[in-house]
Amino acid sequence: MKAAIKTGSIIVLTLLASFYAFTQPSPELTANITGSWTLPVPSVDVTEAGNNYGGAYTSAPNQVLIGFQGNPPGQFKNISWSIEIYRLDATWDPSIQLWVRRTGNGNGQATGQCTPAIYGGLTYQQVTNVTSPFLSGACQYSNIPLEFQVRNVSVLTFAQNYSTQVVYTVTITGL
């Protein structure tokens, strides 16, 4: 996530994603995370100098898509998984908040004795520098849609570029 905040300029936010998977030894799990977000915010949107701007900026409902598949396909008989999420800042103003939520179920794929299920993440959750649970489910999935929101943009925020990376950690059990 990159942001440039200046009075009389534009705020640009770019979302970066990382993925770490912790699995039992073989078979292999392949993860896919796609999407980025560039958010232009004209300075006319940040009004009332001296006051915090209470507005929020929201991405598309499928701005980022998460999925993972087994290799070779069909080898997972009873897989369950959980995703934790956190923010890894390069430069970031602590008053700016990043939030995320899941906006759909994606596509679950039944394999063997596994019945697709997905839980959690339907309400906005703040992404902080502390790892926190986000989603969990069972079976292989693709195209789980995520929506992001940036809050607390203010004319009081120092004008510079801000950058952070969203990290998803997937833990797999039951291979």
N, C-alpha and C positions, 0 to 999 in steps of 0.2 A: 504494500500500500504506500503510495507516494502522494504527498500533498504539498502544494505551494500556496501559502495564504498571504495575501497582501490586500490592503485597502486599495480599491481602484484596479484590481487585477482579477485573475481567474484562479480558482482552486482546482487542481487536477489531482485526482487520486487514482492510483494504479494498484490493483490487487495482485499479489504474488502468492503462490501456493507451494507447499512442500508436503511430501507424503513419506511416512515411515511405517513399515509393516513389521510386526513381530509375529512370527508364525512358528508352528511346530515344524520339525524337519520334513521335507518333501511330503506331498507334492507342492509345487510352486504356486504362489498367488501373485497375479499381476494386477496392479492398481492403475487406475486412470483418473486423473484430475484434470479437467479442462476448464478454461475460462479465465478472463481477466476483466478488470473494470477500470475505465478511465472516466472520471467524473469532472466535467467542467462546471464550476460554480461562479457565475458572474458576480462581481462585487455588489451589484444592485440587490442581490439576494440577501446579503448580509447587511442589515439595516440597524438603525438605532445605535449609533456610535456610543461607546461607554457601557452598553448593556450586552450581555451574552445573547446571541441569536439562538432562539429555541427551536429552529427548524431542523429537520432531519432530511438526509438525502438517501434515497433507496435505489438499489440496483434493480435490474430485471429479475423476475422471479426464478429464472434458471441461469443466473450469471455464472455460476460454477456448477459443474456436474461431476459427481463422484461415482466411481464404480470399481468393482474388482471381480476378476474371473479366475478360475482354477486352470492350471495347465499341467497335465492334459485335461480337457473339458470332461465333466462328468465324474471326476475322481473324488469329489467331496460327498461323502455319504450323509454327514450330519454336522455341518459347519455353523458355528455361531461367531459373531464378531461384535466389537464395540469400537467406537471412534472417539478419541479425545481431541481437543482442539486448544490451541493457544497462539499467542501473538509473539513474534520474535522481532523486536524493534531494532532498527538501525538508528533512526532519529524519529522521535515521536513526541508530540506535545501531550502531556498527561491529561489535559482537559478534553481532548478529542476522543470520542468513544467509537469503537467499532463493534457492531452487533451482527449476528448471523441467525438464520433459521432455515429449516427445511420446508420447501413449499409443495412437495409431492413425494410419492413413494418410489419413484423410479421404476425399474423393471426387475422384479425378482425372478430367479430361475430355479425351479425345482430340480434337484439332482439327487438321485438315489432315494434315501428316506427323508430328505430335507424339504420342509414346507416353508416357502418364503415368508418372512415377517420383518417388519421394520418398526422401531419404537423410538420415541423422543424427538427433540429438535423442532417441534412444530411452533413453538413460541420463540420470540427473539431472546437470544442469550448473548450477553456481552462477552467479547473475545478479549481476554486480558493476557498478561504475561505469565499467568499461572495456568497450568494444564487443568482442564475440567472436562468431565464427561459430556458428550454431545449427542451421539446416536448409538443405537445397538440394533442387532437384527440377526437373522438366520438365512443361510443360503447365499448364493452368488447374486450380485446386484449390478445393474448398470444405470446410468443416467439419474442418479439421485440429485434433484435440483436444490440449490442453495441460493438464498437471497441475502444480500448484505445491506447494512444501513450504517451511515456515518452520522453521529450526533454531536452536538455542542460546538459547532463551528461558531467562532466569535471574532469580532473585529479586534478583540483584545489579544488574540493569538499572535505571537511573534511571526513576522513574515519570513518564512524560509521553506525549504523542501522538507517534508516529513516522509519517512519510509518505514514500513513494517512488513513482515512476512507472516502469513497465516500457515500454521503447521498442523497437519492432521496426523494423528498416530492411530493406526488400526491394529487392534489385538485380535488374533484369530484363535479359536479353540475348537476342539472336536473334529480335527482333520482325520 
